[in-house]
Amino acid sequence: MKNNSSLVYSVGLVIGDSLALIVAFVVAYILRVSLSQVPISEQVSAVDFITTLLILLPFFIFVFALLGLYNHRIHEQRFSEIGRLFTGTFIGILFLISYSYVFNQPIFPARLVAFYGLGLAFVALVLFRTIARGIRRELFKFDIGITKVLIVGDTRVTHQLINALARTDITGYKVVGVVGGHVFNHPDEAPYAVYHDFAHASRAIGRKIHMIVQTELYADTQRNDEIVTYAQENHIAYRFAPGNNELFTGNIEAEVFHSVPVIAVHQTTLLGWGKLVKRAFDIVVSLASLIVFSPVLLLAALAIKLSDGGPVVFRQKRLSRFNHAVGIYKFRSHKVAYNGLSPEQAFAKMGRPELATEYRAHADSLPGGDPRISRVGRWLRATKLDELPQLLNVLKGDISLVGPRALVPAELDQYDKKNLILSVKSGLTGLAQVSGRADMPFEERRKLDLYYVQNWSFWGDIVILIKTVWVVFARRGTR
């Protein structure tokens, strides 16, 4: 059974976005022309302004569609959606200005109308989509617009999906049945039915489902064909979630290899032009940041030197792309006596070796405060200023602005997929840092690093950098 709720929601977004843009530009016109006493540069009547806007409005919607703003995969990615809304609105404004210039037809009676329109349109679009998202989630609570899912398979992925889709009021998905139960037990009070074979499930709830997710590839190809054929004949969405899910993450390409259709899986999406763009971006931003923050760097260095007279910067061996060892620069935050020592060595030297165990047990932190850190060092770490010298590493090409955390060899050796993580350069900041940072267990941080490597995008880097600024100012997860 086909579910049109996502299509209806997308159509609603198109209508709502159009109205939000119209209202925003009308208000911008009123603010600058009707309410302001400052003379305008072009005589454009309100009727002509609105008429031209309505004619050119489809271009905005076209740009929004190209940016994926009507794609169901973007609807729940709030931060990404906001960024794309601003990008689309900005491109739309540039188009209106270009149209006015090329056809010598004034659209804006004053330049401030375009400026006001950009700001008001962005605010109106974000506000509308926030309301739309809230209404949609309220409808989910009444079982309206829900996508009902049948999971076929008896694997760990099955239970991962069940847990991931458990909050129907948020996800919009509801597991109504599972084909399996031979290996992994399901609780008696489970809100879904358990079937021993697909034929039984299709007879019982076949007309009530909108999507089939197969998590187990059977050795009997006829059983697999039965499931796919049933989905095709009944217009039911079909997804396959392989048990080896890491194989199918990253950059996937369907291609013909010597007349045979194959799926090519690359270790990372950071290939070709992406590498060049990322490196150019690193050089420009790191150089500009070093210039802007040079007074802060000098003040921090002076504070460290005056505090205890020890070295200002220390260089630690870390691993970057292709297992290449690099020297990472940081402002020294440890007391001179413990500088350059591992946690185990430092705590043993101060006569408190038991702290090393506590330190590792709390994700490389001590809840009561780390006695190795100096008074100035605590301030540097709290403000994250201790990591500013790493901008030099970025400029040199040792690391990137965004990437997996550059780890010492002993730490990374604990992770069996280290070679996958090391297929790209390590980063000054990364997905793990903005998703919990020091509060997150080692294993979870490495999973996020792996996800970043296999799903890299330039836009994703921008989002992580923006989130990093927010995390630093909010002082979330600092230690």
Secondary structure as GFF3:
##gff-version 3
##sequence-region A 1 479
A	DSSP	alpha_helix	5	29	.	.	.	ID=ss1
A	DSSP	pi_helix	30	34	.	.	.	ID=ss2
A	DSSP	alpha_helix	46	66	.	.	.	ID=ss3
A	DSSP	alpha_helix	72	75	.	.	.	ID=ss4
A	DSSP	alpha_helix	78	102	.	.	.	ID=ss5
A	DSSP	alpha_helix	111	141	.	.	.	ID=ss6
A	DSSP	beta_strand	147	152	.	.	.	ID=ss7
A	DSSP	alpha_helix	156	164	.	.	.	ID=ss8
A	DSSP	alpha_helix	168	171	.	.	.	ID=ss9
A	DSSP	beta_strand	173	179	.	.	.	ID=ss10
A	DSSP	beta_strand	193	195	.	.	.	ID=ss11
A	DSSP	alpha_helix	198	205	.	.	.	ID=ss12
A	DSSP	three_ten_helix	206	208	.	.	.	ID=ss13
A	DSSP	beta_strand	211	214	.	.	.	ID=ss14
A	DSSP	alpha_helix	221	233	.	.	.	ID=ss15
A	DSSP	beta_strand	237	240	.	.	.	ID=ss16
A	DSSP	three_ten_helix	245	248	.	.	.	ID=ss17
A	DSSP	beta_strand	251	257	.	.	.	ID=ss18
A	DSSP	beta_strand	260	266	.	.	.	ID=ss19
A	DSSP	alpha_helix	273	292	.	.	.	ID=ss20
A	DSSP	alpha_helix	294	308	.	.	.	ID=ss21
A	DSSP	beta_strand	313	319	.	.	.	ID=ss22
A	DSSP	three_ten_helix	321	323	.	.	.	ID=ss23
A	DSSP	beta_strand	325	331	.	.	.	ID=ss24
A	DSSP	three_ten_helix	336	338	.	.	.	ID=ss25
A	DSSP	alpha_helix	343	349	.	.	.	ID=ss26
A	DSSP	alpha_helix	354	361	.	.	.	ID=ss27
A	DSSP	alpha_helix	375	383	.	.	.	ID=ss28
A	DSSP	three_ten_helix	385	387	.	.	.	ID=ss29
A	DSSP	alpha_helix	390	396	.	.	.	ID=ss30
A	DSSP	beta_strand	400	402	.	.	.	ID=ss31
A	DSSP	alpha_helix	409	412	.	.	.	ID=ss32
A	DSSP	alpha_helix	418	421	.	.	.	ID=ss33
A	DSSP	beta_strand	427	429	.	.	.	ID=ss34
A	DSSP	three_ten_helix	433	435	.	.	.	ID=ss35
A	DSSP	three_ten_helix	437	439	.	.	.	ID=ss36
A	DSSP	alpha_helix	442	454	.	.	.	ID=ss37
A	DSSP	alpha_helix	458	474	.	.	.	ID=ss38
###
